Structure formats: structure tokens, C-alpha cells
């Protein structure tokens, strides 16, 4: 589908996807089975020209999203409604665009983001999660929720989270604040047999939420103590933090921007 020639326009979309069968967000040379790859292929076909899609966050293979934000520049005379309808008509059933709006030329979904919210779901019972098995991590051990909440409080604030990422710290990164992030809140709440970990912060490192969750679970079982958190952060050693929990329990819920009325994600949960 070739659109009529017109000026270049910048569109912001909010999308949802079930990440189970995808190799993550980011396009890869070895496969086109990524969220970014599917979007770019579709939009390039729609416009008849190569289109690059920029996501607010590069979710890993198996990670889901309810409020991922992305933007792309295209030359098209189509309205927002027409683009939205086209995308949802041809995208697979496990990817859906829930809103679209035209933005200023300089808007960038990743560079302009000021915060994100992630949800990690733990199925905390010995019985199987038959209907939610693709979205929860089954972890039946008895957990001390009070100890986990105490540790979560110690993790909030601005810290060097080097111990809570799988990313290798280069010499260049060691001289910068690239491992420093601010976590505004970590909420741990129970919903029946499910334990939900809700993280709100300015940004998260590679595997950071999954390692934080694994560390909190180990505190819940008594393998670690709440007071270990400060030592782990001070030493900055990955091997002293907790396990990396599976990707399937993680969902990107929303992306936040400074101007709430104009930029903020409209993902509902």
C-alpha cells in the first residue's frame, strides 16, 4: 500500500503484546521474529518505504507489554485512525496497537521517557496456574512477605545497581553513572495465590527487574536477609544478588513522559 507523497510525520503508538513466541523487542539480523521487526515490516509495506520504529524499552524474549510506547516517522496522508486500523488488521493476534497520535518531529519514545512501570507476577502456591501459566512464574515456597517489603524499601531511591544487572560493566561505564538508577517505589501485593511485584522508576538496567525479584524471593525464603541488600549494593557484584527469574512473569505496564496530558502512555491495567 503506497501512500500519497506528503511531509514527514512523527507518530506515537501505545501497543500491547504477548511476548511468549517472540525473540524480544529489538530487531535482529538472524530472525524477523521480534516485535520491532514485525512492526517495521508492516509499516514498510503500508508506506512502500523503509520505516524504522523506535521503542521506549527493549523488552527481552518472553517479556510481555500492556503499555509499550513506540514512535516512527513516515510520509503518509493517512489519518491516525486509518493507520491504527491498518496495523491492527494485519498484525498477528498477539500484538495490538491501542492508541496512536501525531507528535512533534523531535519526540522520541525512548529518549523522552522519564519513567517506566513493570509488573512481575509470581504464582505462589503448589497448584498449577493453568490459565495464567504464560504470564506467571510458579514459585510455591513459603515466603516472608514482611521481610521482602523491608528489603524493597531499602532498594528504593537512587543507587548504583551494578549487582542487579546481567550487563557487563566496561571500563568506560565504570567511570560514568550508567549503572545508577532511581526506583521510586516497589510495591509487593498479594492477590489470592498470586504475589505481584510492581516497580516504578526512571529506568531499568538489563535484567534488573528480574534480578531484583529473584533477590526479594530469596529474602522471602530466608536464603538472604533484608539487611543484605545494602551490602550487595555496596559491593556491586552480580553473584551476590539473587537469581534471574524467568521472563514470562514480567510485563511492561506503562511508559511515562513529562507532559502527562500529551505524552503519557494510555495503557490500562
Secondary structure, 3 states (H helix, E strand, C coil): CCCCCCCEEEEEEEEEECCCCCCCCCCCCCCCCCHHHHHHHHHHHHHCCCCCEEECCCCCCCCEEEEEEEEEEEECCCCHHHHHHHHHHHCCCCEEEEEEEEECCCCCCCCCCCEEEEEEEEECCCCCCCCCCCCCEECCCCCCHHHHHHHHHHHCEEEECHHHCCCCCCHHHHCCCCCEEEEEEEEEEEECCEEEEEEEECCCCCCHHHHHHHHHHHHHHCCCCCCHHHHHHHHCCHHHCCCCCCHHHEEEEEEECCCHHHHCCCCCC
